[in-house]
Amino acid sequence: MKMTLPHTRENAQSMVESSLHKGSPRIDVHCHVIPEEFWKASDDGDSWFGASLVSKNESHYIDADARFAGPVEPNWRLSVDERISLMDSIGVDIQVVSTPPYFFNYHLSAREGQKSARTINEGLLDMVSQKPDRFSALATLPFQDVNYAVKELEWAMASGMKGAELCTHVNGLNYDDESLWPVFEAAEDLGAFLFFHPHNPAGKDRMTNYYTANTIGNPLENTIAISSIISGGVLDKFPQIDLCFSHGGGYASFGAPRIDRGYKVREEAGLNLSQIPSDYLKSIYYDCLTHGHKELSFLVNRVGADRVMLGSDFPFDMGLDSPVDWVKSSELISETEKDLIVGGNAHRVLNF
C-alpha cells in the first residue's frame, strides 16, 4: 500500500513542504462543464446522443440518460471569460473541469459511447487551451467497453488531461469486478488521477420524492463504490493509484467502524484485505463537499488533511457557492489544514 503519515493534526504541519507551495493556487477539482455540442444541438432543436433540452413547469431541463437535470440556470452555459470572472469573484485560481454525470453515456453502444466521450473530451481540451493557466480537465471514458476506456484514457493523458472522471458504478457493476480493472492498471501506469462521481444511485426507485435520490442517493453511491474498491482488493492490487471521491466520500468515513467490525467478525468481509478496512481510507482522496464544517473536520480527522481537496460541484445548486471562503471560515480545522485543502494537495497530486 501507499506510505501515508498517521492522520494526526500534528502531521499536517510536517507536510507543508511537500504538499503546500508558497503561493500555491487555489484549485477546485470538482467542476462541471456541459458539452458545447449539446448546447449547439439544443439551439437547433435537436438531441445529442439521446440527450435533449425540454420544457417543464415554465423552466428548461436537460433530459439525459432517463434523468431530468435542472432547472437550467444561466451559469450552466458560460463563456470562458465569464467563467473566469466568476472564479475570480470567489477566489478560485484553477478549475479542474469534467462533464456532468448524466453525460457519462455508459448506456450507449460501445461505438456511440466512444464517439460521445471523444467529443466531450475534445471540447474540454479546447476550453483548457483557451486559458491553460486557469483550467485543467478530466476525461470521460466509454466504460461500457473496457478496451475503449483504456484507449481513451491513454489518449487523454497523452493530450495533457490530468486523468478521468468515472461513475461510481458501470451499469450496475461495482469496482470489485475484475473485468473493470484494466482501467485501474492503465491509470496507475499513466499516473492518471481518477475522480469518482455518482449517477443513477442504488435504491433510486425508493427515492423518487423530496430530491432524496441526490441528497441521500449520491453520498450512498460514493460509499458503495469506496467499499467495493477497498473490500475487493483494488488498493492492494494497484497501490500507487490516485483515486478521489466526490461529496467527501459519502458516508464511508462515518461508517468505517462498522465496516471494521464486519472485518473482525466475518471471514468473507476480509478475504481480499491485508489490513483493516478503515486504514485504506487514508490511501484515497476526497473533495471537501460535506456541507458542514463538523463533517469536514470529521473527515480530516479520519483520513488526514493531506487527503482532502477543494471541490465545489460548480455550477450546480447542490454545490458550494464560494468554496474557498467556506473552507477558510471553518473554526474546526487549522490554517495549515485549510491551505492544504484549498490548493496544496491538488497542487502536489495533480502536478500543477
Residue frames relative to the residue before (quaternion, step in Angstrom):
aa qw qx qy qz dx dy dz
M 1.0000 0.0000 0.0000 0.0000 0.00 0.00 0.00
K 0.6320 -0.5146 0.4039 0.4154 3.56 -1.26 0.33
M 0.4441 -0.6517 0.5398 0.2943 3.51 -1.17 0.62
T 0.0458 0.7872 -0.6131 0.0492 3.57 -0.78 1.02
L 0.4914 -0.6401 0.4980 0.3173 3.54 -1.09 0.66
P 0.5907 -0.5351 0.4405 0.4132 3.59 -1.11 0.50
H 0.4537 -0.7440 0.4342 0.2282 3.52 -0.91 0.97
T 0.2595 0.7567 -0.5542 0.2301 3.57 0.53 1.17
R 0.6292 -0.5317 0.4015 0.4003 3.54 -1.21 0.45
E 0.6328 0.5541 -0.3420 0.4191 3.59 1.01 -0.80
N 0.6704 0.5188 -0.3096 0.4308 3.58 0.99 -0.76
A 0.5113 0.6236 -0.4357 0.3997 3.60 1.17 -0.30
Q 0.6471 0.5244 -0.3246 0.4481 3.58 1.00 -0.82
S 0.6681 0.5205 -0.3097 0.4323 3.60 1.00 -0.79
M 0.6714 0.4987 -0.3010 0.4582 3.59 1.21 -0.31
V 0.3685 0.7592 -0.4799 0.2397 3.58 1.22 0.04
E 0.6870 0.5017 -0.3090 0.4253 3.58 0.78 -0.96
S 0.7436 0.4143 -0.2387 0.4673 3.61 0.91 -0.87
S 0.7897 0.3424 -0.1635 0.4820 3.58 0.99 -0.74
L 0.7701 0.2991 -0.1560 0.5414 3.56 1.13 -0.51
H 0.1309 -0.7903 0.5972 0.0411 3.54 -0.58 1.18
K 0.5583 -0.6108 0.4344 0.3558 3.56 -0.95 0.85
G 0.8282 0.1093 -0.1174 0.5371 3.53 -0.70 1.09
S 0.2856 0.7767 -0.5224 0.2057 3.62 1.17 0.42
P 0.5446 -0.6454 0.4241 0.3272 3.60 -1.01 0.76
R 0.4397 -0.6447 0.5543 0.2894 3.52 -1.28 0.46
I 0.0862 -0.8502 0.5161 -0.0576 3.52 -0.35 1.36
D 0.1868 -0.7728 0.6031 0.0646 3.55 -0.74 1.16
V 0.1997 -0.8333 0.5083 0.0857 3.59 -0.38 1.24
H 0.7213 0.3915 -0.2281 0.5238 3.60 1.26 -0.14
C 0.3356 0.7153 -0.5262 0.3144 3.55 0.21 1.36
H 0.2285 -0.8080 0.5348 0.0943 3.55 -0.93 0.90
V 0.1154 -0.7471 0.6508 0.0706 3.51 -1.30 0.61
I 0.3253 -0.7264 0.5728 0.1960 3.57 -0.74 1.06
P 0.5363 -0.6654 0.3987 0.3326 3.62 -0.72 1.01
E 0.4859 -0.6748 0.4767 0.2852 3.56 -0.87 0.96
E 0.5994 0.5651 -0.3646 0.4340 3.60 1.09 -0.61
F 0.6002 0.5374 -0.3612 0.4696 3.58 1.14 -0.56
W 0.6648 0.5011 -0.3100 0.4592 3.58 0.90 -0.91
K 0.6422 0.5229 -0.3303 0.4527 3.59 0.96 -0.81
A 0.6500 0.4993 -0.3162 0.4777 3.58 0.96 -0.83
S 0.6546 0.5165 -0.3103 0.4564 3.58 0.98 -0.84
D 0.6110 0.5532 -0.3442 0.4496 3.58 1.05 -0.75
D 0.7186 0.4176 -0.2306 0.5060 3.57 1.14 -0.70
G 0.5397 -0.6457 0.3877 0.3763 3.57 1.30 0.09
D 0.5593 0.6100 -0.3772 0.4157 3.57 1.25 0.36
S 0.4514 -0.6286 0.5456 0.3215 3.53 -1.35 0.17
W 0.2375 -0.7577 0.5930 0.1337 3.56 -1.28 0.32
F 0.8004 -0.1693 0.0330 0.5741 3.58 -0.30 1.31
G 0.7536 -0.4067 0.1867 0.4815 3.54 0.99 0.94
A 0.6224 0.5279 -0.3449 0.4636 3.60 1.23 -0.22
S 0.0014 0.8097 -0.5855 0.0399 3.56 -0.99 0.83
L 0.4425 -0.6472 0.5515 0.2850 3.52 -1.34 0.36
V 0.0387 -0.8170 0.5745 -0.0312 3.57 -0.69 1.10
S 0.3886 -0.6954 0.5558 0.2378 3.54 -1.27 0.50
K 0.1012 0.7787 -0.6077 0.1185 3.54 -0.96 0.93
N 0.8469 -0.0438 -0.0050 0.5300 3.56 -0.75 1.09
E 0.6753 -0.5334 0.2617 0.4369 3.55 0.97 1.03
S 0.6457 0.4383 -0.3436 0.5224 3.59 1.19 0.51
H 0.4152 -0.6795 0.5389 0.2747 3.55 -1.30 0.23
Y 0.0857 -0.7813 0.6181 0.0100 3.51 -1.08 0.89
I 0.3760 -0.6734 0.5773 0.2682 3.54 -1.27 0.41
D 0.1738 -0.7677 0.6130 0.0682 3.55 -0.73 1.13
A 0.2299 0.7738 -0.5472 0.2213 3.57 -0.24 1.29
D 0.8511 0.0032 -0.0316 0.5240 3.57 -0.94 0.95
A 0.6761 -0.5309 0.2792 0.4279 3.55 0.87 1.08
R 0.6447 0.4731 -0.3371 0.4969 3.58 1.08 0.65
F 0.2880 -0.7327 0.5897 0.1803 3.54 -1.06 0.79
A 0.0967 -0.7815 0.6157 0.0281 3.56 -0.78 1.07
G 0.5317 0.6181 -0.4497 0.3648 3.53 -0.85 0.90
P 0.4797 0.0439 -0.8044 -0.3476 1.45 -2.39 -0.68
V 0.5821 -0.6044 0.4265 0.3375 3.53 -1.14 0.75
E 0.1781 -0.7775 0.5990 0.0706 3.55 -0.90 1.03
P 0.6644 -0.5259 0.3414 0.4066 3.62 -1.15 0.50
N 0.6993 0.4806 -0.2972 0.4378 3.61 0.96 -0.76
W 0.4715 0.6443 -0.4597 0.3890 3.59 1.24 0.25
R 0.7809 0.2022 -0.1171 0.5793 3.59 1.20 -0.43
L 0.1430 0.8020 -0.5566 0.1627 3.53 0.35 1.29
S 0.4740 -0.5992 0.5459 0.3438 3.53 -1.22 0.47
V 0.6731 -0.4763 0.3606 0.4360 3.57 -1.24 0.27
D 0.6743 0.4922 -0.3024 0.4600 3.60 0.89 -0.88
E 0.6406 0.5129 -0.3261 0.4692 3.59 1.00 -0.77
R 0.6459 0.5193 -0.3169 0.4612 3.55 0.99 -0.82
I 0.6549 0.5057 -0.3108 0.4677 3.58 0.96 -0.84
S 0.6227 0.5342 -0.3437 0.4569 3.60 0.99 -0.75
L 0.6570 0.4897 -0.3087 0.4831 3.57 0.99 -0.81
M 0.6253 0.5333 -0.3342 0.4614 3.59 0.99 -0.81
D 0.6468 0.5239 -0.3170 0.4545 3.57 0.94 -0.89
S 0.6703 0.5254 -0.3004 0.4294 3.56 0.98 -0.85
I 0.7561 0.3323 -0.1963 0.5286 3.61 1.17 -0.49
G 0.5710 -0.6694 0.3504 0.3210 3.58 1.23 0.34
V 0.4753 0.6364 -0.4655 0.3904 3.59 1.12 0.60
D 0.3010 -0.7825 0.5228 0.1545 3.58 -0.73 1.06
I 0.8055 0.0732 0.0075 0.5880 3.57 0.96 -0.91
Q 0.1535 -0.7414 0.6446 0.1060 3.53 -1.09 0.80
V 0.2264 -0.7140 0.6460 0.1468 3.54 -1.06 0.87
V 0.1453 -0.8607 0.4869 0.0317 3.54 -0.07 1.35
S 0.0032 0.7698 -0.6375 0.0311 3.51 -1.25 0.68
T 0.6091 -0.5678 0.4050 0.3777 3.55 -1.25 0.31
P 0.5382 -0.5701 0.4809 0.3926 3.63 -1.13 0.41
P 0.6245 -0.6063 0.3360 0.3600 3.61 -1.02 0.70
Y 0.6399 0.5326 -0.3562 0.4242 3.61 1.06 -0.50
F 0.6493 0.4328 -0.3457 0.5212 3.57 1.28 0.26
F 0.2944 0.7337 -0.5461 0.2771 3.61 1.12 0.53
N 0.1263 -0.8607 0.4826 0.1013 3.56 1.10 -0.80
Y 0.2364 0.7832 -0.5365 0.2070 3.59 1.01 0.76
H 0.6114 0.5791 -0.3453 0.4142 3.59 1.21 -0.40
L 0.5666 0.6016 -0.3854 0.4105 3.60 1.23 -0.28
S 0.6332 -0.4722 0.4192 0.4477 3.56 -1.29 0.11
A 0.6746 -0.5069 0.3395 0.4156 3.57 -1.20 0.44
R 0.6821 0.4868 -0.2956 0.4586 3.58 0.87 -0.91
E 0.6676 0.4782 -0.3033 0.4834 3.58 0.95 -0.84
G 0.6241 0.5383 -0.3344 0.4571 3.57 1.04 -0.72
Q 0.6472 0.5120 -0.3133 0.4699 3.56 1.01 -0.82
K 0.6540 0.5155 -0.3109 0.4581 3.57 0.98 -0.86
S 0.6824 0.4780 -0.3030 0.4627 3.58 0.86 -0.90
A 0.6367 0.5280 -0.3355 0.4508 3.60 0.97 -0.79
R 0.6741 0.4888 -0.3097 0.4591 3.58 0.86 -0.90
T 0.6347 0.5249 -0.3345 0.4580 3.60 0.98 -0.79
I 0.6529 0.5057 -0.3058 0.4738 3.58 0.95 -0.90
N 0.6957 0.4910 -0.2820 0.4421 3.56 0.83 -0.98
E 0.6329 0.5095 -0.3339 0.4779 3.58 1.03 -0.71
G 0.6335 0.5271 -0.3297 0.4605 3.58 1.06 -0.70
L 0.6457 0.5079 -0.3160 0.4745 3.57 1.00 -0.80
L 0.6579 0.5068 -0.3085 0.4638 3.57 0.98 -0.82
D 0.6137 0.5367 -0.3471 0.4635 3.57 1.07 -0.68
M 0.6373 0.5183 -0.3211 0.4713 3.57 1.01 -0.81
V 0.6567 0.5110 -0.3081 0.4611 3.58 0.91 -0.91
S 0.6543 0.5422 -0.3187 0.4200 3.58 0.95 -0.88
Q 0.6264 0.5494 -0.3421 0.4343 3.59 1.15 -0.55
K 0.7923 0.0183 0.0070 0.6099 3.59 1.11 -0.69
P 0.0665 -0.8604 0.5038 0.0380 3.60 0.49 1.14
D 0.6235 0.5283 -0.3480 0.4594 3.58 1.22 -0.28
R 0.7332 0.4003 -0.2245 0.5017 3.60 1.25 -0.24
F 0.7923 0.2396 -0.1213 0.5478 3.59 1.18 -0.42
S 0.0106 0.7156 -0.6974 -0.0375 3.48 -1.34 0.55
A 0.2787 -0.8081 0.5085 0.1041 3.59 -1.16 0.40
L 0.2453 -0.7077 0.6434 0.1579 3.48 -1.38 0.53
A 0.4247 -0.7225 0.4923 0.2352 3.56 -0.87 0.97
T 0.2909 -0.6545 0.6382 0.2825 3.50 -1.37 0.15
L 0.2657 -0.7864 0.5472 0.1072 3.56 -1.09 0.77
P 0.4289 -0.6757 0.5265 0.2868 3.62 -1.08 0.65
F 0.0700 -0.8823 0.4650 0.0204 3.54 0.56 1.24
Q 0.4939 0.6393 -0.4510 0.3795 3.60 1.22 -0.06
D 0.7358 0.1902 -0.1604 0.6299 3.57 1.32 -0.21
V 0.3710 -0.7789 0.4582 0.2139 3.57 -0.28 1.27
N 0.6263 0.5361 -0.3482 0.4462 3.60 1.01 -0.71
Y 0.6432 0.4973 -0.3151 0.4895 3.58 1.00 -0.82
A 0.6404 0.5410 -0.3272 0.4361 3.58 0.99 -0.86
V 0.6523 0.5055 -0.3133 0.4699 3.59 0.95 -0.86
K 0.6654 0.5021 -0.3079 0.4586 3.58 0.90 -0.90
E 0.6571 0.5023 -0.3175 0.4638 3.59 0.99 -0.79
L 0.6325 0.5174 -0.3333 0.4703 3.58 1.03 -0.72
E 0.6360 0.5182 -0.3270 0.4691 3.59 0.98 -0.80
W 0.6534 0.5033 -0.3057 0.4756 3.57 0.97 -0.88
A 0.6566 0.5285 -0.3123 0.4382 3.58 0.92 -0.93
M 0.6819 0.4769 -0.2960 0.4690 3.58 0.87 -0.88
A 0.6452 0.5101 -0.3184 0.4712 3.58 1.02 -0.75
S 0.6825 0.4845 -0.2703 0.4758 3.58 1.21 -0.58
G 0.6336 -0.5801 0.3148 0.4036 3.58 1.26 0.03
M 0.4527 0.6615 -0.4786 0.3584 3.59 1.19 0.23
K 0.5399 -0.6644 0.4285 0.2889 3.56 -1.21 0.55
G 0.7594 -0.2172 0.1852 0.5847 3.56 1.22 -0.42
A 0.5075 -0.6394 0.4813 0.3192 3.55 -1.05 -0.74
E 0.3514 -0.6712 0.6107 0.2303 3.48 -1.37 0.47
L 0.1063 -0.8031 0.5861 0.0144 3.57 -0.84 1.04
C 0.4805 -0.6018 0.5399 0.3399 3.53 -1.22 0.49
T 0.5834 -0.6038 0.4222 0.3418 3.57 -1.21 0.47
H 0.7600 0.0825 -0.1137 0.6345 3.58 1.30 0.01
V 0.3273 -0.7221 0.5681 0.2207 3.57 -1.22 0.31
N 0.7930 -0.2707 0.1207 0.5322 3.54 -0.08 1.35
G 0.7798 -0.3455 0.1540 0.4989 3.55 0.94 0.98
L 0.5891 0.5531 -0.3784 0.4516 3.60 1.21 -0.19
N 0.3169 -0.7233 0.5814 0.1959 3.56 -0.97 0.88
Y 0.6091 -0.6251 0.3683 0.3203 3.56 -1.21 0.51
D 0.4969 0.5887 -0.4688 0.4321 3.58 1.20 0.33
D 0.5141 0.6174 -0.4185 0.4235 3.59 1.29 -0.08
E 0.3790 -0.7838 0.4482 0.2027 3.56 -0.40 1.24
S 0.5193 0.6254 -0.4302 0.3925 3.61 1.19 -0.21
L 0.6714 0.4886 -0.2882 0.4769 3.60 1.23 -0.43
W 0.5357 0.7051 -0.3693 0.2820 3.57 1.19 -0.42
P 0.5182 0.6231 -0.4537 0.3707 3.67 1.03 -0.30
V 0.6114 0.5338 -0.3590 0.4608 3.61 1.10 -0.56
F 0.6424 0.5031 -0.3241 0.4787 3.60 1.00 -0.75
E 0.6350 0.5279 -0.3300 0.4575 3.58 0.98 -0.81
A 0.6666 0.4907 -0.2972 0.4759 3.56 0.95 -0.90
A 0.6472 0.5275 -0.3237 0.4451 3.59 0.94 -0.86
E 0.6551 0.5008 -0.3178 0.4681 3.58 0.94 -0.81
D 0.6660 0.5068 -0.3014 0.4570 3.58 0.94 -0.88
L 0.7392 0.4312 -0.2174 0.4695 3.56 0.99 -0.91
G 0.4119 -0.6984 0.4804 0.3342 3.58 1.20 -0.37
A 0.3358 0.7662 -0.4801 0.2639 3.57 1.15 0.64
F 0.3633 -0.6960 0.5878 0.1952 3.53 -1.10 0.86
L 0.1293 -0.8042 0.5779 0.0497 3.60 -0.69 1.08
F 0.1189 -0.8012 0.5864 0.0047 3.55 -0.64 1.22
F 0.2130 -0.8090 0.5415 0.0833 3.58 -0.62 1.17
H 0.0236 -0.7921 0.6089 -0.0368 3.53 -0.95 0.99
P 0.4363 -0.7259 0.4622 0.2628 3.63 -0.80 0.93
H 0.0818 0.7483 -0.6567 0.0470 3.50 -1.34 0.52
N 0.8317 0.0681 -0.0892 0.5437 3.58 -1.06 0.78
P 0.0316 -0.8723 0.4876 0.0203 3.59 0.65 1.10
A 0.6005 -0.5349 0.4569 0.3802 3.52 -1.26 0.50
G 0.8118 0.2508 -0.1947 0.4901 3.57 -1.00 0.82
K 0.3452 0.7769 -0.4818 0.2124 3.59 1.23 0.20
D 0.5805 0.5834 -0.3803 0.4219 3.61 1.17 -0.46
R 0.6975 0.4131 -0.2652 0.5221 3.60 1.23 -0.33
M 0.6991 0.4102 -0.2547 0.5275 3.58 1.30 0.07
T 0.2376 0.8165 -0.4914 0.1880 3.55 0.86 0.97
N 0.7297 0.3742 -0.2247 0.5263 3.59 1.24 -0.27
Y 0.8367 0.3094 -0.1902 0.4099 3.50 -1.45 0.22
Y 0.5258 -0.6567 0.3863 0.3782 3.61 1.26 0.35
T 0.3500 0.7772 -0.4691 0.2309 3.59 1.23 0.37
A 0.5172 0.6113 -0.4402 0.4063 3.63 1.14 -0.28
N 0.6944 0.4069 -0.2578 0.5346 3.57 1.21 -0.54
T 0.7442 0.4500 -0.2611 0.4189 3.58 0.58 -1.13
I 0.7491 0.3022 -0.1778 0.5620 3.58 1.10 -0.71
G 0.6956 0.5302 -0.2812 0.3949 3.56 0.87 -1.00
N 0.6649 0.5170 -0.3260 0.4294 3.59 0.90 -0.82
P 0.6704 0.4530 -0.3237 0.4905 3.65 0.84 -0.76
L 0.6060 0.5525 -0.3532 0.4503 3.59 1.07 -0.69
E 0.6446 0.5305 -0.3178 0.4495 3.58 0.96 -0.88
N 0.6418 0.5124 -0.3239 0.4697 3.58 0.94 -0.83
T 0.6509 0.5304 -0.3099 0.4459 3.56 0.99 -0.87
I 0.6535 0.5058 -0.3127 0.4684 3.58 0.93 -0.88
A 0.6665 0.5075 -0.3077 0.4512 3.57 0.91 -0.90
I 0.6521 0.5021 -0.3188 0.4701 3.59 0.92 -0.86
S 0.6543 0.5192 -0.3128 0.4522 3.57 0.93 -0.89
S 0.6789 0.4851 -0.3040 0.4597 3.59 0.89 -0.87
I 0.6401 0.5210 -0.3225 0.4634 3.59 1.06 -0.73
I 0.6800 0.4677 -0.2919 0.4833 3.59 0.92 -0.87
S 0.7413 0.4339 -0.2448 0.4498 3.58 0.63 -1.13
G 0.6606 0.5158 -0.3039 0.4531 3.57 1.16 -0.54
G 0.5293 -0.6746 0.3858 0.3405 3.58 1.25 -0.05
V 0.3171 0.7799 -0.4931 0.2194 3.59 1.24 0.27
L 0.7129 0.4698 -0.2705 0.4448 3.59 0.87 -0.90
D 0.6107 0.5001 -0.3574 0.4992 3.59 1.21 -0.30
K 0.6646 0.5034 -0.2976 0.4651 3.57 1.04 -0.78
F 0.7959 0.1663 -0.0562 0.5795 3.59 1.02 -0.86
P 0.0583 -0.8801 0.4698 0.0362 3.60 0.59 1.13
Q 0.7091 0.4503 -0.2716 0.4696 3.62 1.16 -0.39
I 0.4649 0.7021 -0.4397 0.3125 3.59 1.24 0.05
D 0.2873 -0.7440 0.5814 0.1610 3.58 -1.12 0.75
L 0.0121 0.7938 -0.6034 0.0748 3.55 -0.43 1.30
C 0.0389 -0.7880 0.6144 0.0016 3.57 -1.02 0.84
F 0.1869 -0.7970 0.5685 0.0815 3.57 -0.94 0.91
S 0.4616 -0.6796 0.5110 0.2530 3.51 -1.05 0.89
H 0.8201 0.2862 -0.1984 0.4541 3.53 -1.42 0.15
G 0.6542 -0.5611 0.3046 0.4055 3.54 1.01 0.88
G 0.6104 -0.5668 0.3504 0.4282 3.57 1.22 0.35
G 0.5385 -0.6455 0.4030 0.3618 3.55 1.22 0.38
Y 0.7842 -0.3144 0.2553 0.4701 3.55 -0.98 -0.92
A 0.3692 0.7840 -0.4579 0.1985 3.59 1.27 -0.03
S 0.6939 0.4743 -0.3021 0.4498 3.60 0.82 -0.92
F 0.6694 0.4955 -0.2974 0.4669 3.58 1.08 -0.71
G 0.7340 0.4265 -0.2264 0.4777 3.59 1.07 -0.74
A 0.3788 0.7753 -0.4538 0.2225 3.58 1.27 -0.06
P 0.6588 0.5114 -0.3514 0.4255 3.67 0.81 -0.76
R 0.6426 0.5082 -0.3381 0.4632 3.60 1.01 -0.67
I 0.6379 0.5082 -0.3262 0.4779 3.58 1.02 -0.79
D 0.6260 0.5248 -0.3310 0.4724 3.59 1.03 -0.74
R 0.6243 0.5358 -0.3373 0.4576 3.58 1.01 -0.77
G 0.6419 0.5174 -0.3213 0.4658 3.58 0.96 -0.82
Y 0.6255 0.5461 -0.3206 0.4557 3.56 1.04 -0.83
K 0.7001 0.4855 -0.2686 0.4495 3.58 1.00 -0.83
V 0.7989 0.3307 -0.1548 0.4780 3.60 0.98 -0.78
R 0.7503 0.3249 -0.1979 0.5406 3.62 1.20 -0.31
E 0.4536 -0.7208 0.4550 0.2602 3.56 -0.60 1.14
E 0.6757 0.5232 -0.3103 0.4165 3.58 0.89 -0.90
A 0.6074 0.5856 -0.3533 0.4042 3.60 1.17 -0.47
G 0.7939 0.3057 -0.1554 0.5022 3.59 1.15 -0.43
L 0.2557 0.8205 -0.4853 0.1610 3.56 1.23 0.37
N 0.7965 0.3215 -0.1412 0.4922 3.59 0.97 -0.85
L 0.6116 0.6153 -0.3102 0.3887 3.57 1.29 0.02
S 0.2854 -0.7505 0.5737 0.1617 3.54 -1.17 0.69
Q 0.7687 0.1395 -0.1051 0.6154 3.60 1.31 -0.04
I 0.6763 -0.4826 0.3334 0.4456 3.57 -1.23 0.19
P 0.6435 -0.5786 0.3289 0.3782 3.61 -1.01 0.77
S 0.6672 0.5310 -0.3324 0.4029 3.60 0.84 -0.87
D 0.5841 0.5799 -0.3841 0.4183 3.60 1.11 -0.48
Y 0.6281 0.5531 -0.3366 0.4316 3.58 1.09 -0.66
L 0.5387 0.6333 -0.4051 0.3803 3.58 1.16 -0.50
K 0.6638 0.5145 -0.2970 0.4543 3.58 1.14 -0.62
S 0.6406 0.4811 -0.3335 0.4970 3.60 1.30 0.09
I 0.6285 0.4782 -0.3155 0.5260 3.57 1.33 0.23
Y 0.3280 -0.7112 0.5823 0.2181 3.57 -1.23 0.53
Y 0.1554 -0.7777 0.6068 0.0540 3.55 -1.26 0.55
D 0.3788 -0.6549 0.5702 0.3203 3.55 -1.15 0.42
C 0.5999 -0.6237 0.3961 0.3070 3.55 -1.29 0.36
L 0.4650 0.7426 -0.4012 0.2671 3.57 1.32 -0.07
T 0.1773 0.8042 -0.5345 0.1902 3.55 0.45 1.31
H 0.3556 -0.7708 0.4463 0.2831 3.58 1.33 -0.35
G 0.7724 0.2246 -0.1847 0.5647 3.60 1.18 0.26
H 0.4948 -0.6745 0.4575 0.3014 3.57 -0.93 0.85
K 0.6101 0.5342 -0.3602 0.4612 3.61 1.05 -0.64
E 0.6723 0.4964 -0.2924 0.4649 3.55 0.98 -0.86
L 0.6230 0.5195 -0.3381 0.4772 3.59 1.07 -0.70
S 0.6467 0.5135 -0.3139 0.4685 3.58 0.96 -0.85
F 0.6267 0.5324 -0.3315 0.4624 3.57 1.02 -0.79
L 0.6508 0.5140 -0.3108 0.4644 3.57 0.95 -0.91
V 0.6521 0.5123 -0.3109 0.4644 3.58 0.93 -0.91
N 0.6636 0.4985 -0.3061 0.4662 3.59 0.95 -0.83
R 0.6739 0.5084 -0.2942 0.4481 3.58 1.03 -0.77
V 0.8386 0.2280 -0.0794 0.4884 3.60 0.72 -1.05
G 0.5440 -0.6031 0.4103 0.4148 3.59 1.20 -0.42
A 0.5504 -0.6362 0.4336 0.3229 3.56 -1.03 0.80
D 0.6199 0.5608 -0.3427 0.4286 3.58 1.18 -0.48
R 0.6757 0.4860 -0.2784 0.4794 3.59 1.31 -0.04
V 0.6692 0.4829 -0.2917 0.4836 3.61 1.24 0.05
M 0.1049 -0.8044 0.5846 0.0117 3.56 -0.94 0.98
L 0.6038 -0.5497 0.4386 0.3753 3.53 -1.29 0.42
G 0.1491 0.7780 -0.5997 0.1134 3.56 -0.91 0.95
S 0.1684 -0.8477 0.5008 0.0470 3.57 -0.55 1.17
D 0.2929 -0.7433 0.5253 0.2930 3.60 1.13 -0.66
F 0.1969 0.7927 -0.5426 0.1960 3.57 1.13 0.67
P 0.6788 -0.2048 -0.7005 -0.0815 1.67 -1.98 1.56
F 0.4217 0.7738 -0.4055 0.2430 3.58 1.19 0.36
D 0.6555 -0.5948 0.3223 0.3358 3.53 -1.19 0.70
M 0.6635 0.4904 -0.3181 0.4670 3.62 1.16 -0.37
G 0.5575 0.6196 -0.3840 0.3972 3.57 1.26 0.20
L 0.5913 -0.5269 0.4617 0.3994 3.52 -1.36 -0.36
D 0.4161 -0.7314 0.4819 0.2444 3.58 -0.67 1.07
S 0.7913 0.0671 -0.0064 0.6078 3.57 1.03 -0.81
P 0.1527 -0.8735 0.4512 0.1005 3.59 0.48 1.20
V 0.6348 0.5257 -0.3484 0.4464 3.61 0.96 -0.76
D 0.6698 0.4886 -0.2985 0.4728 3.58 0.87 -0.94
W 0.6303 0.5475 -0.3401 0.4329 3.58 1.01 -0.80
V 0.6750 0.4654 -0.2966 0.4897 3.59 0.87 -0.88
K 0.6853 0.5103 -0.2899 0.4311 3.57 0.85 -0.98
S 0.6722 0.5187 -0.3016 0.4337 3.60 1.11 -0.61
S 0.4853 0.6669 -0.4428 0.3515 3.60 1.22 -0.12
E 0.2597 -0.7593 0.5790 0.1440 3.56 -1.03 0.85
L 0.6283 0.5887 -0.2998 0.4108 3.57 1.33 -0.01
I 0.7276 0.2903 -0.2277 0.5783 3.59 1.27 -0.07
S 0.5747 -0.6328 0.4048 0.3247 3.55 -1.16 0.61
E 0.6562 -0.4980 0.3856 0.4155 3.55 -1.30 0.24
T 0.6185 0.5352 -0.3437 0.4613 3.58 1.04 -0.72
E 0.6599 0.5035 -0.3044 0.4673 3.58 0.94 -0.88
K 0.6284 0.5315 -0.3320 0.4610 3.57 1.00 -0.79
D 0.6734 0.4999 -0.3024 0.4530 3.57 0.90 -0.90
L 0.6149 0.5315 -0.3436 0.4705 3.58 1.05 -0.70
I 0.6877 0.4982 -0.2837 0.4455 3.57 0.90 -0.96
V 0.7420 0.4446 -0.2622 0.4279 3.60 0.72 -0.98
G 0.8539 -0.0354 0.0085 0.5191 3.59 1.14 -0.21
G 0.6154 0.6128 -0.3556 0.3454 3.56 0.97 -0.81
N 0.6874 0.4886 -0.2937 0.4499 3.57 0.88 -0.91
A 0.6743 0.4791 -0.2998 0.4753 3.58 0.87 -0.90
H 0.5949 0.5688 -0.3548 0.4436 3.58 1.07 -0.74
R 0.7008 0.4590 -0.2599 0.4802 3.57 0.96 -0.89
V 0.7409 0.4525 -0.2510 0.4281 3.58 0.67 -1.12
L 0.7610 0.3693 -0.1933 0.4970 3.58 0.96 -0.87
N 0.4297 -0.7555 0.4251 0.2527 3.57 1.29 0.23
F 0.2020 0.7755 -0.5647 0.1973 3.56 0.78 1.03
